[in-house]
Amino acid sequence: MFFSELSPVFQELLKQPIAFSGGFCSGLLKLKLNEEPLASWLAKQGYGNDSNSSNDDDNRPKSISID
């Protein structure tokens, strides 16, 4: 019963061990992805919010005001 609840965690660990361990360690250290120096490093790697912000703005619904 306990093993069945943890099986998705082990499956992800086996699929991508480096990414899983990095995410696990950042969770243990309570690192926030939007704070420096992690944010600038992620932006250099192409995973930052700066590179995807223009695409996200285009896909969002636009708000209008009706008088």
N, C-alpha and C positions, 0 to 999 in steps of 0.2 A: 504494500500500500504506500509506504513512504517512498519507495524506489520509483513507483509509477508517477508520483508527483514531481520528482526531480528528473525524470527522463528527458523532458524537453531541454533542460539546462545542459545535460550531458551530450545531447545530440548537437546543440549549437557549439559546444566546446570541441567536439570532434570534427565538425565541419570547418571551422575557422579558429584554430587555437590561439593564434597571435592576436587577432581582433577581439576575441572573447576575453583573453587575459588582460588586454589593454583596457577594455571597457570595464572589466571587473575591478581592476586596480583603480581606475579613475572614480568608480563608484565608491570604493572603500575610502579613498582619500577625499571624497566629496568635491571633486573638481567640477567647475562649471565651464561649459564649452564656450560661453560668451565672454569669459574673462581672459585677460592677458596672463601669461604668454601663450596659453593654449589656443586662443582664438587666432592669433597671428600665424601660428604654426599650421593650424588647420586651413587657413586661407591660402598659405603657400602650397599646401598639398592639394588644393582644389576642393576642399570640403567645407570651406567657410561659408558663412551667411552672406558675405559680400558678393560672391560670384553667383549665388542663386536668388538674390533679392529681386533683381529685375524680372526674372521669370515668374516669381511668385506674385509680384504686383500685377502682372498682366493677366493671371488666371483668377484673381480674386474678383468677387462681385463688386460692382461700383455702387456707392451709395448716392441716392438722389434725395432732394428735398422737394416736397410738393407744398405749394402755398395755397 
